[in-house]
């Protein structure tokens, strides 16, 4: 079960690295605008906010990777909890799909993590 938990945690970390790249580097480019369904004007106006959000996603990924490398249950649980809360908040305030893309994988990782104890 530990292996399965670590695989899901790694996937969540990779997703957050992807979010970092999209939000920090591609937000104001055609790929980012298409991904997030934005107009050029909106992406230009919100680019600095998106970069900040991307940086936070990078910190979440770094924490999850730290948990994987250290093997510490508490580190993994803390960062999965942060991702879960962020995903729930984003799903309720921004776009419902965030619940499935961000919160659900974090919840699965948490369940597997607890089952591996």
ZADO-1210 file (C-alpha; in nm, 4 decimals, padded with zeros to 6 digits):
<atoms>
<atom x="00.0000" y="00.0000" z="00.0000" code="UNK" pos="1"/>
<atom x="00.2933" y="00.2327" z="00.0631" code="UNK" pos="2"/>
<atom x="00.3993" y="00.1965" z="-00.2983" code="UNK" pos="3"/>
<atom x="00.0513" y="00.2890" z="-00.4225" code="UNK" pos="4"/>
<atom x="00.0385" y="00.5898" z="-00.1889" code="UNK" pos="5"/>
<atom x="00.3783" y="00.7077" z="-00.3104" code="UNK" pos="6"/>
<atom x="00.2742" y="00.6705" z="-00.6751" code="UNK" pos="7"/>
<atom x="-00.0363" y="00.8836" z="-00.6183" code="UNK" pos="8"/>
<atom x="00.1662" y="01.1406" z="-00.4217" code="UNK" pos="9"/>
<atom x="00.4173" y="01.1554" z="-00.7078" code="UNK" pos="10"/>
<atom x="00.1316" y="01.2097" z="-00.9546" code="UNK" pos="11"/>
<atom x="-00.0060" y="01.4924" z="-00.7398" code="UNK" pos="12"/>
<atom x="00.3422" y="01.6481" z="-00.7281" code="UNK" pos="13"/>
<atom x="00.3791" y="01.6198" z="-01.1063" code="UNK" pos="14"/>
<atom x="00.0363" y="01.7784" z="-01.1541" code="UNK" pos="15"/>
<atom x="00.1447" y="02.0722" z="-00.9399" code="UNK" pos="16"/>
<atom x="00.4665" y="02.1131" z="-01.1342" code="UNK" pos="17"/>
<atom x="00.2462" y="02.1255" z="-01.4438" code="UNK" pos="18"/>
<atom x="00.0255" y="02.3896" z="-01.2805" code="UNK" pos="19"/>
<atom x="00.3386" y="02.5901" z="-01.1972" code="UNK" pos="20"/>
<atom x="00.4561" y="02.5792" z="-01.5588" code="UNK" pos="21"/>
<atom x="00.1143" y="02.6714" z="-01.6972" code="UNK" pos="22"/>
<atom x="00.0548" y="02.9552" z="-01.4534" code="UNK" pos="23"/>
<atom x="00.4052" y="03.1020" z="-01.4457" code="UNK" pos="24"/>
<atom x="00.5244" y="03.0554" z="-01.8017" code="UNK" pos="25"/>
<atom x="00.2289" y="02.9886" z="-02.0329" code="UNK" pos="26"/>
<atom x="-00.0531" y="03.1921" z="-01.8782" code="UNK" pos="27"/>
<atom x="-00.0181" y="03.4758" z="-02.1274" code="UNK" pos="28"/>
<atom x="00.0548" y="03.2542" z="-02.4306" code="UNK" pos="29"/>
<atom x="-00.1865" y="03.0835" z="-02.6709" code="UNK" pos="30"/>
<atom x="-00.1488" y="02.7462" z="-02.4957" code="UNK" pos="31"/>
<atom x="-00.2298" y="02.8930" z="-02.1540" code="UNK" pos="32"/>
<atom x="-00.5184" y="03.0996" z="-02.2861" code="UNK" pos="33"/>
<atom x="-00.6661" y="02.7916" z="-02.4557" code="UNK" pos="34"/>
<atom x="-00.6144" y="02.5737" z="-02.1472" code="UNK" pos="35"/>
<atom x="-00.7857" y="02.8212" z="-01.9154" code="UNK" pos="36"/>
<atom x="-01.0280" y="02.9569" z="-02.1788" code="UNK" pos="37"/>
<atom x="-00.9164" y="03.3205" z="-02.1462" code="UNK" pos="38"/>
<atom x="-00.9082" y="03.6192" z="-02.3726" code="UNK" pos="39"/>
<atom x="-00.5694" y="03.7813" z="-02.4428" code="UNK" pos="40"/>
<atom x="-00.6833" y="04.0849" z="-02.2437" code="UNK" pos="41"/>
<atom x="-00.7769" y="03.8794" z="-01.9396" code="UNK" pos="42"/>
<atom x="-00.4573" y="03.6727" z="-01.9462" code="UNK" pos="43"/>
<atom x="-00.2465" y="03.9885" z="-01.9751" code="UNK" pos="44"/>
<atom x="-00.4277" y="04.1592" z="-01.6879" code="UNK" pos="45"/>
<atom x="-00.4053" y="03.8566" z="-01.4572" code="UNK" pos="46"/>
<atom x="-00.0569" y="03.7299" z="-01.5464" code="UNK" pos="47"/>
<atom x="00.1137" y="03.8456" z="-01.2267" code="UNK" pos="48"/>
<atom x="-00.1601" y="03.6896" z="-01.0115" code="UNK" pos="49"/>
<atom x="-00.1282" y="03.3631" z="-01.2033" code="UNK" pos="50"/>
<atom x="00.2506" y="03.3642" z="-01.1611" code="UNK" pos="51"/>
<atom x="00.2047" y="03.4019" z="-00.7868" code="UNK" pos="52"/>
<atom x="-00.0437" y="03.1150" z="-00.7850" code="UNK" pos="53"/>
<atom x="00.1984" y="02.9059" z="-00.9893" code="UNK" pos="54"/>
<atom x="00.4717" y="02.9685" z="-00.7360" code="UNK" pos="55"/>
<atom x="00.2465" y="02.8383" z="-00.4579" code="UNK" pos="56"/>
<atom x="00.1745" y="02.5277" z="-00.6635" code="UNK" pos="57"/>
<atom x="00.5490" y="02.4802" z="-00.6977" code="UNK" pos="58"/>
<atom x="00.5863" y="02.4950" z="-00.3199" code="UNK" pos="59"/>
<atom x="00.3164" y="02.2283" z="-00.2841" code="UNK" pos="60"/>
<atom x="00.5011" y="02.0085" z="-00.5342" code="UNK" pos="61"/>
<atom x="00.8298" y="02.0652" z="-00.3504" code="UNK" pos="62"/>
<atom x="00.6700" y="01.9648" z="-00.0215" code="UNK" pos="63"/>
<atom x="00.5258" y="01.6481" z="-00.1698" code="UNK" pos="64"/>
<atom x="00.8622" y="01.5596" z="-00.3225" code="UNK" pos="65"/>
<atom x="01.0263" y="01.6263" z="00.0140" code="UNK" pos="66"/>
<atom x="00.7769" y="01.3851" z="00.1698" code="UNK" pos="67"/>
<atom x="00.8550" y="01.1211" z="-00.0903" code="UNK" pos="68"/>
<atom x="01.2298" y="01.1556" z="-00.0442" code="UNK" pos="69"/>
<atom x="01.2199" y="01.1659" z="00.3358" code="UNK" pos="70"/>
<atom x="00.9520" y="00.9012" z="00.3661" code="UNK" pos="71"/>
<atom x="00.7985" y="01.1025" z="00.6503" code="UNK" pos="72"/>
<atom x="00.4280" y="01.0326" z="00.6961" code="UNK" pos="73"/>
<atom x="00.3670" y="01.3739" z="00.8538" code="UNK" pos="74"/>
<atom x="00.5269" y="01.5677" z="00.5672" code="UNK" pos="75"/>
<atom x="00.3252" y="01.3767" z="00.3092" code="UNK" pos="76"/>
<atom x="00.0049" y="01.4229" z="00.5072" code="UNK" pos="77"/>
<atom x="00.0619" y="01.7954" z="00.5619" code="UNK" pos="78"/>
<atom x="00.1187" y="01.8743" z="00.1948" code="UNK" pos="79"/>
<atom x="-00.1622" y="01.6470" z="00.0743" code="UNK" pos="80"/>
<atom x="-00.3910" y="01.8281" z="00.3186" code="UNK" pos="81"/>
<atom x="-00.2786" y="02.1633" z="00.1776" code="UNK" pos="82"/>
<atom x="-00.3501" y="02.0410" z="-00.1763" code="UNK" pos="83"/>
<atom x="-00.6890" y="01.9042" z="-00.0714" code="UNK" pos="84"/>
<atom x="-00.7923" y="02.2311" z="00.0940" code="UNK" pos="85"/>
<atom x="-00.6706" y="02.4351" z="-00.2028" code="UNK" pos="86"/>
<atom x="-00.8575" y="02.2042" z="-00.4408" code="UNK" pos="87"/>
<atom x="-01.1804" y="02.2278" z="-00.2453" code="UNK" pos="88"/>
<atom x="-01.1530" y="02.6058" z="-00.2242" code="UNK" pos="89"/>
<atom x="-01.0753" y="02.6334" z="-00.5954" code="UNK" pos="90"/>
<atom x="-01.3600" y="02.4008" z="-00.6830" code="UNK" pos="91"/>
<atom x="-01.6048" y="02.6071" z="-00.4815" code="UNK" pos="92"/>
<atom x="-01.4831" y="02.9522" z="-00.5860" code="UNK" pos="93"/>
<atom x="-01.3278" y="02.9205" z="-00.9327" code="UNK" pos="94"/>
<atom x="-01.4120" y="02.6135" z="-01.1370" code="UNK" pos="95"/>
<atom x="-01.5798" y="02.2896" z="-01.0285" code="UNK" pos="96"/>
<atom x="-01.3328" y="02.0806" z="-01.2324" code="UNK" pos="97"/>
<atom x="-01.0618" y="02.1732" z="-00.9810" code="UNK" pos="98"/>
<atom x="-01.2307" y="01.9362" z="-00.7372" code="UNK" pos="99"/>
<atom x="-01.1558" y="01.6462" z="-00.9728" code="UNK" pos="100"/>
<atom x="-00.8165" y="01.7613" z="-01.0997" code="UNK" pos="101"/>
<atom x="-00.6639" y="01.8705" z="-00.7684" code="UNK" pos="102"/>
<atom x="-00.8725" y="01.7724" z="-00.4649" code="UNK" pos="103"/>
<atom x="-00.9685" y="01.4179" z="-00.5623" code="UNK" pos="104"/>
<atom x="-00.6108" y="01.2969" z="-00.6320" code="UNK" pos="105"/>
<atom x="-00.4977" y="01.4501" z="-00.3014" code="UNK" pos="106"/>
<atom x="-00.7812" y="01.2759" z="-00.1166" code="UNK" pos="107"/>
<atom x="-00.6911" y="00.9453" z="-00.2817" code="UNK" pos="108"/>
<atom x="-00.3284" y="00.9961" z="-00.1799" code="UNK" pos="109"/>
<atom x="-00.4354" y="01.0658" z="00.1782" code="UNK" pos="110"/>
<atom x="-00.6535" y="00.7541" z="00.1931" code="UNK" pos="111"/>
<atom x="-00.3738" y="00.5360" z="00.0567" code="UNK" pos="112"/>
<atom x="-00.1277" y="00.6982" z="00.2936" code="UNK" pos="113"/>
<atom x="-00.3461" y="00.6117" z="00.5937" code="UNK" pos="114"/>
<atom x="-00.4017" y="00.2577" z="00.4650" code="UNK" pos="115"/>
<atom x="-00.0239" y="00.2108" z="00.4385" code="UNK" pos="116"/>
<atom x="00.0313" y="00.2752" z="00.8098" code="UNK" pos="117"/>
</atoms>
